[in-house]
Amino acid sequence: MPNSANARANDLGTVAATAPRAGRSHPLRLWPVLLMAAVAAVLTGFLAYSAARVRIPFGVFPHPPLYGLWHPELSRPALLMIPAGLLLIGVAVLVTTVRLPTWAALAVVIAAGVVAAAATALIRGDPSHLVRGLATGSVEHRYYYPADQHFVRELGIRGFVAQQPQLVPRFRSYNSRTHPAGIHLLLNGLFQGLGPHPVRIATALATMGMAAAAGAWAMGRTLGGERAGRIAAVLFVAAPGPLMLAYTIMDAVYATAMSTAAALLMVAIHRRSAPLAAAGGVVLGLSTLLTYATVFLVLGTVVAVLVQVRGLRAMARLLGAAALGGAAVLVAAWVTLGFDLLAQYHAAPLSRRHWTPYWIAGAPGAWLVYAGLPIATLGVLGLVRRFPPARAAVLPAAVVLIMVVWAGLPGSITRLRPGEVERTWAFLYPMLAATAGVVVAGWTRAASRRAAALVVAGLVAVSLLQTTAIQALWDNFL
């Protein structure tokens, strides 16, 4: 548990009590660097093996596991990653070493993340990549949510939500068929509020996606203190997955909603707070209007409560408060909008993708590649090992384990399409960033301020280089 001085510093939103101090520093240990190098070798080898040896049905893509078409292209606009990357590195050092109020630190981190995400979308040289997720026609022979947005205008909000199960066969977008109606309501609100300006709407969505940095901060802070939380936030916005998805895929928005719920539930468990558990349930209920994946967070929360909370009464109090908050939202949505969760879920089509045992390794492998080496290595380490005085990351570990097991099952059971986990698992990036933040904070605790700042800067730079490489090598279209 943090000492009282650290707790007071955290409450003030500073990094003073946990930041490395001059005059009593020690040389940095190299084992995290060696571990990242080992993970890099394993993932590179797995990608090479998949490309050369694995021949299984994978849609239009020549080989698994990454959801993208192998098409190397590095154009002149890719140079924008240099100033965007330097900005993000500078922000990372600033917020982890300077006494900024927490709200200001998170604001600049999210803003820098949006800038870096825009530069990432332009690496392949096509400005239309900034608004790919908003195209109403076929995008690379595919359709996305906006292709079905006209139903909201024609039927009205309540009419669309209530009739969504019956509309599933008429949707052009597979994503519309497999998700609840909430994302269409969000898009409708953005189009109504911002007008027919795709870049504005795409930037608003990217900002929402990068706002998951706040969830990463809250979880990291709960586990390891303020500095761990801030490191978690900067590692999240620098990770390949969030940067590549922010301007393209709505899963980034889902990640923000779910990471907010996860953060509230995690704090509620550690503080034994029923009101916070209820608030987490409310956010989880709202998230269920967007994605069915909230069920995994529900299961992870139950596991975390059973492991961390003593006494049946205390367990029932937290779980009951969370369930009540979530149920209140779903009932309100049913009364006001006609939202029938079970009917919408049963109307969703089953996956018809061929499944093979390859995906037992292929799914987590693809997810770790998109997570980026710093959080793929140090974040996973933080899931399985506790670094005192930090708390054990029970909730993130439970959710990640559940997802790995679930993704290894046939699609006829899970309704998942093999090979999309780097997108559909986007809500796990903030959790992994949180545990990575704890590890990095512990790694640099005894180092000088300069050495600690260099570590953070180096980790962000590694993530940005990996982002550039993935985006340049694979055309990650819808």
N, C-alpha and C positions, 0 to 999 in steps of 0.2 A: 504493500500500500504506500502511496506517496506520503512524505512527511508533511507537517503542517505548513512549513515555509513554501514547499512546492505547491500545495493546495491553494494557499493565498495568492501565489503568483499566477497560477492558472486562472483563478477567479478574476484577476485583473486583466486577463488576456495578454500576458507578456510571456517572454521566453527567458526572463532573467534568471529564474531559479533553476532552470534545467539546462540552460545553454552552457557549453564548455567555458571555462574561465582561464584567463592568462595566469601564468605563474605556477600552475600545478598540472600541466599537461603531460601526457605520455604518448609515445609513438603509437600510431595506428596499427592495429593488427591487420594482416593481409588475407586472413582466411575468407572474408566475404568476397574479395576480388577473385580469389582462386575458385570459390564456389560458383560465382557467376560465370567464370570461364568454362567450368565443367558443364554447367547447364547449357551454355551456348553451344558447346561441342555436341552434346546429346541432342538438342533440338535441331541443329543443323544436320546432323546425321540422320535424324528421323525424317526431316523434309527430303533429303536426298534419297533415302530409301523409298519413301512414298512415291517420289517422282519416277524412280527407275524400276521399282519392283511391283508396286500395287496397281492392279488393273481391276477396278470394280466400278459399277455404275455410279456416276457422280454428276448427273445432269449434263450441262453443256461444258463442264470443266474437264480438262484433260487428265488431271490427277488430283487426288486428295492430298493433304487434309484441308488446305486453306480455301476458303470460299472466294475464289477469284480466278480469273483467266490469266495464265502465264503469258505476259506480254511486256517485256522490259521496255521502258521508255522514260528517259530523263531529259526534260526540256529546259529551256532557259528560265521559265518561271520558277523552276525548282530552287533557283538562287534565293528566292524570297524566304526559304527556310533558314537562311543564315541570319538575317536581322530578326526574324521571328524567334528563332532559337536563342539568340543572344539576349533578346528581351526576356524570354521565359527563364533562362538561366539567371539573369540579373534579378528577376523577381523572386526566384527561389532562394537565392542567397539573402536578399533583403528581408523576406518575411521570416526566415529561420534564424536570423542573427540580430535584427533590429527590433526595438520595442514599439511595434505598431499595434494599435487596437485590433482585436480579432476580426471585427467586421471589415476594417480597411484591408487587412492582410488577405482575407478571403476574396474581397472584391477585386484586388489587383491580380490575384492568382487566377480567378475565373476569367477576367478580361484578357490576361496574357494567354490563357489557354484557348480562348476563342480566336485570337489573332493567329496563334500557331496552328489551330485547326483549319483556318482559312488558307494559310500557306500550304498546309498538307494537301488540301483538296486541289491545289493548283500545281502540284509536283509534276503531273503528267501533261501539263500544258493546255488543258481544256477548261476554260472558265465556266462552262456549263456544269462541271462537276460540283460547283458550289450549290447548284439548285437541282441536282439529280433527284433528290428525294421529293421534290415538289412537282415534277413533271406530270401532267394529266394524261399524256399519251403514252405510247409504248417507249420504255427506256431500255435500250439494248435487248429488244424483243421480250420485255417484261413489263408488268404494270405494278404500280405501287399505290398506296392508300389514296392519293388525290384523284386517281382514275374513277373512284366511286364516290367522290365528295358531292357529286350532283344529287345523290339521293337525299342528302341532308337538306339541300335547298328545296327539293321538290316535295318532301314529306314533312318538313319541319323537324325540330329537334326531338320532340316526344314521339312523333310518328316514326321517325327513323329508328330511334332506340327500341321502341316497342316492336317494330316489324323486322328488326335486324336478323333474327333467326330465319325468317321466311325469305329474306333478301340474299342470303348466302349463295344460292345457286346463280344469282344474277350478277354477283360481284366479279369484276374483271381481275382484281388484285387478289392473289392467293393470301397476302397478308391481311386483307380485309376479312377474309373468310375465317382466319385462324385467330383473330383477336376480338375482344369485346368492342363495343361501340364508342368507348370513350375517346380514342385517338381521333376519330372523325369529329367529335364535338370540339376537341382542342384545336384541330386544324380549322374548323369552321370559325371559331372565335378569333384565330389569328388572321384569317382572310378578311373577316368583318372589321377587325380593329386596325390592321395594317394596310388593307387594300390589296390590289393585285400587284404586289411588288415582291416577286419571289426571293430576291436577295435579302430583303428585310425580314421576311418570314423565316428563311433559312438561317439567318443570323440569330433570330429570336430562339429558334429551336436549338441551335448550337450553344447558345448561352444557357438554355435550360439543361442541356446535356452536360456542359462543363460545370454547372452548379452542383453536380454530384460531388465536387471537391469539398463542399461543406459537409456532406455526409461522411466522407473519408476523414476529414478533420475531426468531426465529433466522435467517430469511432476510435480513431487513433488517440485522441485526447483522453477518452474514457479509459483506454487500455494503458497508456504510458505517459500521459501528461501533455501540456500545451505544445512543447516543441515537437514531440512525436506526432501530434495532430497536424501541425503545420507542414512537417516533412511529408506526411501522408497526402496532404492536399496537393503539394507540388509534384510528387511522384505520380499521382493520379492524372493530372492534366498533361503530363509529359508522356504518358504511356501511349503506345501505338494504337491500341483499341479505341480509347476515347477520342484521340485526335483524328483517326480515320473515319469514325462513325458520326462525329458531331454534325457535320454538314450533309450527311447522306441518309442515315438510318434512324428511325424513330426509337429504336431500342436504347439509344442514348438518353432519351427523355424518360423512358421506363426506368433506366438505371438510377436517375435522380430521384424519382418518386420512391423507389424501393430502398435506396440507400438512406433516404430520410427516415423511412419507417424503421429500417434496421438500426439506425443510430438511436432513435427514440426508445426502441425496445431494449437495446443494449444498456443504455443509461438507466432505464427503468429497472432492469434486472440487478444492476450493480447498486442502485440506491434503494431497491425494494419499494419503488414508487408506483402505486396503482394509477395515479393521475397521468404519469408519463406513459405507462403501459396503455392506458386508454387512448392517449394521443397517438401513440404508435399504431394502435389498432385502427384509428380513424384514417391515418395516412395510408395504412395498408389497404383499407377498404376503398379509398380513392384510387389507389394503384390498381386495384382489381378491375376498375372500369377500363383500364388500359391494357392489362396483360394477365393471363391466367397463371403466370409464373410466380405470383405471390404465394401460391400454395407451398412453394419450397421454403419461403421465409417463415411461413406459419409453422411448418414442421421443424425448422431449425430453431425457432423461438421456443417451441415446446421442449426440445432436447436441452437447450441452454438453461431453461428454468429448472428442469428436472435435475440437471447436473450441478447448478450453482446455488440453488435456493434450498434451504433446509426448512422442513416443516410443511405438512400438507396444506395447512391453512394459508401460509404465505404463498405457496405455489398456486393454489386456487385463486387467491386474491389477485395475483399478477395476471395469470392466464384469463381469468374471468373478466378483468378490466379490459384487457386487449381484445378479447372476443366481443365484449359489449360494444366497444368503440367501432370495430369493424362491422358488426352486424347493424349498428345504427346507420352507418353510411349506406349499406346495401339496401336496407329497408327504405330509407329516404329516397334512394335512387329508384327503387321499385314503385313507390307511391307517386313521385313527381315525374319520372321519366318513363315508367313502364319497363325498367331494366330488369330482365329475368336472367340471372347469372347462369343457372343450370340449363335453361333453354338455349342460351347463346353458346355455351360450351358444347352441348350435345349436337348443335348444328354445325360445329367446326368439322372440317373433313379430317380423316385419318391420313397419316403420311403414307404415300405409296412408294417412297424411296426404298430401294433394296438395302437391307442391313446385313453387315458381316461383322464378325468379331474384331475386325480391324479397328472399329470405332471405339472399342474399349480403351485403346491407346490414342487413336486418332483424334477423338474429341478433346480430351485434356491437353493433348499436344498442340492442337491448333489454338486453343484458348491461351496457353502459356506463351506461344509465339506472339500473339497480339497483346498480351499483357506487358511485354517488354522485359528484358533481362532483370532490371533492378527489382521489380515487384514479383516477377515470376520466380525469382530465386529467394530473395529476402522475405517476400510476403509469404510464400509457402513455408519457409523456415519458421516464420512467426506464428503460423497456424499450428505447427506440430511441436514447437518448443517455447516454453515460457522464459522470458528474460527479466528476472526480478530487477527492480521492484514493480515492473509492469504486471498487469493482470493477465490471466489466461484468456485467449481469444476463443471462447467456447462457441459463441453464436456464429462467427464467420467460419470456423472449422466445421461445424455441423452442416451449415448450408452448402459449403463447397463439397464436402463428402457426399451429401445427398445428391447433388448435381452430377458428380462423377459416376456414381452408381446408376442413377436414372438414365444418363446418356448412354450407358453401356447396354441398355435393354433395347429390344426391337422397337421400331417406330410404330408398329401396330398397337403397342401398349402405351408408349409415351406420347404419341402424336407429334414427335419431333422429327424433323428431316435431318438425317445424318449430314454433318458437315457445315452447320451454321452456328456452331456454339460460340465462335468469336463474336457473334452478334447477339444471339439469344441469351448468352451468359454475360452480357455487358454489365448487369447489376452486380456481378462479383468483382469487377475491377476496383470499386471503391473499398470493398472489404479487404482485398489483397493489399491495396495501397495502405490501408490502416495498419495492418500487421507489419508491413515493410517499414512504415514510419517508426514503429516501436523498435524494430531491430536496428535501424540506422541511428536512432537516438541513443540506444544503448552502446552501439559500436563507437560512436564519436563522443560519448559522455566525458571521457578522460582526456580527450584531445584538446589542442588549442583551438581558439575560435577560427583562426585561419584554416587549419587543417579540416575542421568540421565543415566550414563553408566550401572548401574544395571538394570534399566528399559529396555534398549535396549537388554542387555544380556538375561534378563528374557523372553522377547517376542520371541527372536530367539530360546531360549531353549524350550519354549512351542510349537512353530511350529515344531521343530525337533522331539520332543516327539510324537506329533500327526502324523507326517510323518511316524515314525517308527511303530506306532500302526496300521495305515491304511495299510501300505505295508505288515505288518506281518499277518493281519487278512484277507485281500482280495488278491487273485491272479489276478492282473490287467493286464491280457494279452490282445493281440491285438483284 
